[in-house]
């Protein structure tokens, strides 16, 4: 979508989906996540796209438009059929 190009330019992050933007009195809070993709298990080498869980990572960034920017990155952790949890994306 066209607005995703603007988001990439403003945030400096590629391939993210912005889920929520909240403007507070002194800051912007932006919740984002990467699109779901298959990944390679480092243990057995098979591809997997089964989600194990999600973790939220808070990243404080520089100011934008005169306010502090806080990013909440919703990381996705995958699980493989071999039982390994290969990565967080």
N, C-alpha and C positions, 0 to 999 in steps of 0.2 A: 504494500500500500504506500501511497505517496507520503503520508505523514511519518511513516517509519524512517524515511530518508532524513527528514528533519530531526527526528529523535537521535539518529546515529550521529548527525553533525553536532547537535547540541551537547549530547552526553559523551561523545567520543567512543562509543561502544557499538560494535556491529553485531548483527544477528540477535537482537533481544526483543522480547515482547513486553511492552510496558502495560502492566495490569492496573496500576492505580497511581494517581498523582494527587497529593494533598498539599495545599498551601496553608501553612500555619503562620502565626504571627511573625516569627523570626526565621522560618526555614521552609524549604520544600522537602517533602518526603515522597520518594518515588519507589514503587514496588515493581520489580522486573524479574523476568526469567528468560532463559534461552529456549528456543524451540526444542521439542523432544526429538532426539536422534538415536539411532542405534550406535552402540559402542562395542569395542572389542574387549573381551575378558582377558586380563593379563595372565590368568592362571591356565585356562584351557584354550584360548584363542578363538572361541566361538563369539558370534555377534549376539547381542542381547538388547532388548528395549523394554524389559520388565522393570518397573519402578519399585525400588525397595522402600524408599521414604523421601521426604523433602526436609531440607534444613534451610533456615533463613539466616543469611549473613548480612550484618549491618556494616555499611561502608560510608564513612563520612568523607565528603568530597569538598572541593573548593566552592566558593560562593558563586552564585549566578543571579543576575538581576538584583543584586544588593542583599541577597539572603543566603544563608548556609544551605547546602544541599546534602541530604542524607539518602543513600541508596539502600534499599532492602532487596538483596538478591536471593531469590528463592531457588536454592540449589536442589537439583534432582539427583538422587543416588539410585543407581541401577543394581540389580542382582542378576546373577547368571544361574543357569540350571545346574551348574556344578557346585553352587552354594557360595561362590565368591561374590563380594560386593565390589565390582571393578572400579567404579569411579563416581565422582560427584560432578555434575555439570549443571 
